[in-house]
Amino acid sequence: MRKFLQTCIVLLITVTFFASCSNSIKEAKFIPKDATFVLAAQPASLNEKLDKANIKLDTLYKELASKDSSFNLKFEELKDCGIDWLGNIYIYMHTKTGVNNSSVLYVNFLANIKDSSKVVAFVKKQDKQHTLVFKTAKEFSYIKMGNDCILSWNDKYLLVTASHKNGYTVYPPLSGLDSVKKVQFTPTDDVTDADLLQQVTTYYTQKESESIASVKQFSNMFKEKADAYMFGSSNGYLSSLNSLPYLQVPKVQELLADNYSTSTINFADGQIEMKGDSYLNATVSALLKKYAGPTINTSLIENYPSQHVNGFMLFAFNPQIFTGLLKEMGVEPIADSYLDKMGFTTSDVFKCFKGDIAVTVSDANFAKDSLVNGKKQPAAQFLFDATIGDKPSLDKIMSKVVESGFVVKEGNVYKGGEFIKTLGMFVQIDDKHFVVATDSLLYAKYLAQSGKSNISSDVVSKIKGKSTGMYVNIESLLAAANSKDFKNPFKDAIITGDNFDGSKLHSEAIIRLKDEKQNSLATLLKMIPEFADVARKKNVTAEDVKSLSFLKFL
């Protein structure tokens, strides 16, 4: 039965991810207001994109079944099991604090059903050992599916609820910052049957004001047409703060409460497009307005001396926002008193950097026998550059680092000490740059600006004017891995983030595929049988898949 449930859920999640959603959110009444993550989808419009690529789900499923014996159910049986496969589908996660400050994660799968009697008949047919007990509550019927999972349903909806209890940490009373100690505990038992059933009951009976339907950011995200939607909230983590009774930070709940994020996913021709917005509470918004950040400095990657750039990350921010954050939390005096023993303050830490950071990776080669003149070469070239702001503040901090021996001072320049060298890293800090690189030659070329990178102009144009810019050349990294198990469909990925606009933080991501004419959804679906075949040949079992996903809770 566990194998059946796992197979069914894997199929549903696959369909859910590659789906499209409507503005109907009537199922939101099942989702608690403090859910930490929600994925919403409606498979109905999936057929439009698949039809254009001449892909049929039944054909795909049968091909998968021919390569993976765990797909031992016929497509026709699943299709007619009582579930409304074209109705809205949700996956949502919800965290609650339990006894002894332990936390319980509930993972839920919600779907519409057309005929509850067919659902019951289908489940009974899979119960070969006749071990399942069908029970009835006031609002729903249910089956206990093992120690930590309940399958429930009424005449309209089917809900799978799985639970997982996390360990907890107890902090004894503190006499000062130097006496922080903790004792960690790992749970030895699962969530009790009564607690799990009570949680399922709550989902069926909660008022709309207690559900996510009352959160306007959740409802508003469906106004934009998309292929899939995701929602996140910080409120679900607030109860976890109670597990730190002796490390309570003033105003931290004000910072964490009522922060929401929404995302849309679209499968276009040749690329996957994602857009996200983060809506922050008044306290966080005020900080972002007061300490508005600059935009990224693209010259930090345009002058990188390699024609084989595999990826980069660029960040631009106002370092003083961290000072404002400490003040808002009410802990700046405590932090300053601790750092004062070393001769500097938190203000010195944040003033020493300008706020421009670049990380670049190039010349990746993951071959085990990568040797030059008999010397093993690093898997890739790497350079980190943080531009310097206030040099006197930097000197205060570095004087203490010099005493530790991690760096040495030569004139006005700081260089990595012997321990840093044994790690195979090159470190040099002057009045303009804080650089960590794989070797001194790369650093010298970078500083001299003697070469130009091969980063295309269209990538640079997409990240200019942003507060964050990231790029990954997926094609080059997979080529460096020299994997021949499957044909790589991906080209690259571009991720950008904007500064706070007064109401939200906006971000975008594009994953580009090599086939620019075919819809990206069709391209990826066509590869599923190939992936399944590779997994079979490498003996990747269903248990392996479960261990890498939330399915381990099922």
C-alpha positions, -999 to +999 in steps of 0.1 A: +000+000+000+029+024+008+043+017-027+009+025-043+006+058-023+042+068-031+037+061-069+004+080-069+018+110-051+049+111-073+026+113-103+004+139-088+033+161-078+047+158-114+014+169-128+010+196-102+044+212-110+037+212-147+003+228-144-017+259-149-040+276-124-072+295-126-086+323-104-107+299-084-094+294-049-123+279-031-100+252-017-081+278+002-104+272+032-085+241+039-051+259+041-043+276+075-034+312+075+001+306+089+010+280+062+047+284+054+045+273+018+017+267-008+019+254-043-013+258-063-020+244-097-048+233-121-039+207-147-067+216-171-048+239-194-018+215-194-033+198-225-030+229-246+008+231-244+012+193-246-011+190-276+010+215-296+040+192-289+019+161-297+025+147-261-002+126-244-001+119-207-013+083-211+015+076-236+041+092-213+028+072-183+030+040-202+065+047-213+075+054-177+059+022-166+079+003-192+111+017-176+102+017-139+084-013-123+071+009-094+045+023-119+025-009-117-009+008-119-026+011-153-032+047-165-068+039-170-072+029-133-057+061-121-077+082-145-110+067-132-101+065-095-126+092-085-101+121-084-109+152-106-076+154-124-086+187-140-096+204-108-075+226-086-046+209-068-026+222-038+004+212-019+010+231+014+033+229+044+023+240+079+045+240+110+032+239+146+050+239+180+044+207+200+053+196+235+088+204+249+091+231+222+095+205+195+081+214+161+058+194+138+058+198+101+026+189+083+028+183+045-006+182+028-018+173-007-053+185-016-073+176-047-109+178-059-128+145-063-157+137-086-169+105-070-160+096-034-173+060-038-148+054-066-120+067-044-130+042-017-132+014-042-099+023-057-081+023-023-097-010-012-085-026-045-049-016-037-052-029-001-041-065-010-035-075+026-068-060+039-049-041+067-066-006+062-094+004+085-119+029+071-132+053+098-157+081+098-155+115+116-182+142+116-168+162+087-149+135+067-139+098+063-103+087+067-077+060+067-046+058+088-018+052+064+010+042+087+023+060+118+024+095+104+000+099+076-038+101+071-058+100+039-091+118+043-120+128+021-155+141+020-179+144-010-158+171-027-122+169-016-094+145-009-066+154+015-034+135+023-018+148+055+017+136+065+035+147+097+071+148+108+083+158+143+116+177+144+141+177+172+141+206+197+168+226+216+166+236+252+186+267+263+194+270+300+194+304+317+223+326+306+245+348+328+261+365+298+269+362+262+300+340+269+280+314+287+257+303+258+251+266+260+225+243+246+212+208+249+197+192+218+171+164+218+160+142+190+124+130+190+120+092+197+083+090+188+060+101+160+032+125+162+004+108+182-027+095+163-049+119+183-027+150+174-026+140+137-064+135+135-070+167+154-049+186+128-068+170+099-100+180+116-088+216+119-082+218+082-118+207+075-134+229+101-114+262+103-132+295+097-123+315+066-107+341+088-083+314+101-075+302+065-052+316+039-083+328+020-082+358+043-047+368+032-050+393+004-016+387-010-025+350-016-058+359-034-042+387-054-015+365-069-041+346-090-050+378-109-019+373-131-022+344-156+005+318-150+012+281-153+019+276-116+017+297-084+037+296-051+031+314-019+052+317+012+047+333+047+070+340+076+041+337+101+045+299+103+079+303+119+068+327+147+057+299+170+092+283+167+107+313+185+091+299+217+117+271+216+143+298+224+130+311+257+164+324+269+175+339+237+146+361+229+156+391+209+135+423+213+112+431+184+123+400+164+086+390+161+078+425+147+104+418+120+092+383+111+054+388+113+033+392+081+060+389+055+046+373+024+061+361-010+043+352-042+057+336-073+044+327-108+059+302-132+053+302-169+065+276-195+072+296-227+088+286-259+125+279-252+125+291-216+109+288-181+099+322-167+095+329-130+085+362-113+084+368-076+073+396-052+080+399-015+056+420+005+072+431+038+057+444+070+059+480+080+090+476+102+111+459+075+097+482+048+108+512+068+144+498+071+146+492+034+133+527+026+158+544+050+188+524+038+180+523+001+206+503-018+225+510-050+226+490-082+252+463-091+285+472-106+288+450-138+324+459-144+333+435-116+324+406-139+329+421-173+366+425-166+370+389-153+400+374-172+385+343-187+366+332-218+351+303-199+329+319-172+305+292-158+286+316-135+286+347-113+267+364-085+266+402-081+251+420-051+247+457-042+234+469-009+238+497+017+259+481+045+244+505+070+211+486+068+227+461+092+234+489+117+197+499+114+186+463+118+206+459+151+191+491+164+156+480+155+162+447+173+175+465+203+208+445+204+233+471+191+246+480+226+251+444+235+270+436+203+291+468+206+300+459+242+312+425+230+332+439+201+347+467+222+370+441+238+386+437+204+389+474+197+361+481+172+323+484+169+295+470+148+296+503+129+333+496+119+323+462+106+296+476+083+315+507+073+346+489+060+327+476+030+312+496+002+284+472-006+295+458-039+302+420-040+310+398-069+316+361-070+327+345-103+334+309-112+351+299-145+370+271-163+352+243-145+367+209-151+354+181-129+375+153-145+393+133-119+426+133-139+428+171-144+466+176-142+490+203-154+527+196-151+518+167-128+499+190-104+462+184-097+441+213-108+411+228-089+377+218-102+371+255-112+387+289-110+371+312-084+373+348-074+354+367-047+357+405-046+341+429-020+349+465-026+363+484+004+344+514+019+361+529+049+398+518+051+404+530+087+375+508+099+389+479+079+424+484+095+409+482+130+393+448+122+423+434+103+447+442+131+430+416+152+430+391+123+467+397+119+472+388+155+455+355+149+479+346+121+453+341+095+466+370+075+499+389+074+504+426+067+529+438+041+529+476+039+493+487+034+483+453+020+470+422+039+477+388+025+467+353+035+488+336+061+503+301+060+471+284+070+451+301+043+478+290+018+474+254+029+438+256+019+448+264-016+434+300-015+449+333-024+438+363-002+447+399-007+431+430+008+441+466-001+424+499+001+400+491-027+394+453-029+389+424-005+398+395-028+398+357-023+409+337-054+421+303-064+456+316-073+477+348-075+478+348-113+440+350-116+441+379-091+468+397-110+450+395-143+417+406-127+433+436-110+451+446-141+419+443-162+441+427-189+412+406-202+375+405-208+351+378-199+329+360-224+297+370-207+273+379-235+259+414-238+223+402-235+231+388-201+247+420-190+218+441-202+193+419-182+212+425-149+220+462-153+201+485-129+193+456-105+204+451-069+211+414-075+223+396-107+231+359-110+240+338-140+247+301-144+259+286-176+242+252-171+254+239-205+291+245-196+288+230-161+272+198-174+298+196-201+325+199-175+310+170-156+313+150-188+280+132-181+267+112-210+238+097-192+212+119-209+210+147-235+211+181-217+183+204-228+194+234-207+214+264-218+217+288-189+198+307-161+195+344-153+182+357-119+177+393-110+164+413-080+152+449-078+156+473-049+126+480-027+101+501-046+081+512-016+057+483-015+076+452-025+108+435-036+105+421-072+127+393-086+128+374-119+144+342-131+147+328-166+159+293-174+168+291-211+167+259-231+188+250-261+156+243-282+142+278-285+112+269-307+096+241-286+076+249-254+098+243-224+071+222-207+071+198-236+109+196-237+111+186-201+082+162-202+098+144-231+129+138-210+111+121-181+113+086-196+150+092-202+156+102-166+137+072-154+158+049-176+190+064-163+177+060-127+169+024-134+203+017-148+220+033-119+198+014-094+182+045-080+153+030-060+121+045-049+134+047-014+163+068-027+138+093-042+118+094-010+149+102+010+155+133-011+120+148-009+091+154+014+078+120+003+100+106+032+071+117+054+047+094+036 
